[in-house]
Amino acid sequence: MISISKTAYYYKPKKPTGDAEIRAYLQALAEKHKRWGFDKMMLKVKMDERPWNHKRVRRVYCELDLNIRIKPRKRIPKGEAKVLLQPIHPNICWSMDFMSDVLYCGRKFRTFNVIDDYNREGLLLEPRYSMPAIKVTQMLDMLIQTRGYPEMIRVDNGAEFTSGCFRDWAIQHKILVHYTQPGKPAQNGFIERFNRTVREDILDMNWFMSLREVKVIAQDWLKTYNIDRPHESLAGLAPVLFAKQREKSLAKYK
């Protein structure tokens, strides 16, 4: 008895714990969000305040074979570095862009995407068959009725944004339009990252039969994106939750 160490004497084996709850949780996330990887799921685990160690979650994640395929990065020559600043208040800068896809019948459609750079919140994800400048301004007018006017809008050099109709609309509402350099999508990096998520979660995941189906799926996804999807760039929080916590922290210093 004297030769036995103190730690060995007092050690009590722990009962093995099952992973059934973790398996069910991860499988439910993988079924609902097919493009979420381990990092995104782990952020969701923390956001839901689950008492699971990341190593344990990682082990179960690998056992379920939930790893997603990672596309290899393309070799792109380095250009001049541009700083993409994040606003400290909402409605300071919006980023906008278009995406395109086709229906089952082969008819093309486009989506008009708008986000607030402050917390990456998706403000608009509207599919249409045609998207002239007059329709773009009409959709922005409807959005502004609930969100208010932004101080600046960041866009590329597409025909809809360089038209006289859009420029006159921006001048009328005293909105500064910031155009990125041609061939420099990184200067509009916030909306480009949003577009990638839309492509992976919606456009590449569904075979649309009608434009109405695109709109229904897009609106449901946008709610999940803003309320339930954690973002690495927002400290692992969803856009709406990030904005609420930022408001609380700023209120303490007033």
Secondary structure, DSSP 4 states (H G I P E B T S, - for coil): -TTS-HHHHH--PPPPPP-HHHHHHHHHHHHH-TT--HHHHHHHHHHTT----HHHHHHHHHHTT-PPPPPPPP----------PPPSSTTSEEEEEEEEEE-TTS-EEEEEEEEETTTTEEEEEEEES---HHHHHHHHHHHHHHH---SEEEE-S-HHHHSHHHHHHHHHTT-EEEEPPTT-GGGGHHHHHHHHHHIIIIITT---SSHHHHHHHHHHHHHHHHHT--BGGGTTB-HHHHHHHHHHHHHHT-
